[in-house]
Amino acid sequence: MKITIITATFNSAGTVRDTFESVLRQTYSEIEYLVVDGASRDGTVDIIKEYEPRFKGRMRWVSERDSGIYDAMNKGLGMATGDVVGILNSDDFYTSDDVLETVATEMGKTGVDAVYGDVHFVNPDDLGKCVRYYSSKVFKPSLMRLGFIPAHPSFYCRRSAYEKFGGFDLNFKVAADFENILRLIYVGHIKTLYIEKDFVTMRIGGASTSGIKSHLSGMKDHLKALRKNGIYSNIFILSLRYFYKVYELIVSKKAYHRSIK
């Protein structure tokens, strides 16, 4: 089973080495690593060129102007040849060296269309300190009406499902990942499996984790995505998700410490 990992970069020189190193450390070797760069001008392309030989033919990359991160992800989907596809953002890195091994084992054993797990967030100045633990354990499709999805950086899906149901809709500015997973799981009824494992370490302040304005835009995009797919919801229903986030922040450190024991 070949796994394709897609990383979209744009002026990511300050963080992308950690991303690349975590991919290189993976114990699972049957991978295809696609780096889709948006014409960076800060040295990111030089770093990509530096690391390319270390992947020994398993990395392919492109650098050209795009319409944002979701456009870059779509380009990656178009380039992918793996049986399974996952996305690793350029300011994130794998929490352990056996993430892809676990994905391949569970997908091969169960035959599901997609797997997902947990992620945790850290402060960029202290990568060892968990500030929030996002567990996908409680997820079920019915919760998507409230705006819940599995942690997207932990989502690994068969390429055939993307080919059937499509990639990221660029009409969504901040919630194209939500709309895509909604289309795959809620509308498409693909078979999924939760893996109780911390997949990815995410720096706070990324494209989907920064600011109140981002959350408000996200809520509007979530509502738009639900309506596009014929699912009733409203702003009040979506706001209930933030009560859970408060709970999540309270228990996040305990959950993180349990995950690394």
DAQUI-V441910 format. One line per field, one symbol per residue. burial: # if it has 16 or more other ideal C-beta (glycine too) atoms within 10 Angstrom, else .. Layout:
burial: ???
//
This chain:
burial: .#########.##.##.###.###.#.#..########.#...##.##..##..#..######..#.##########..#.###############..##.###.##....###########.......#.#####..#....################.##....###..#.#############...#.####.#######..###.........##.######......#....#..#......#...#..##..#..
//
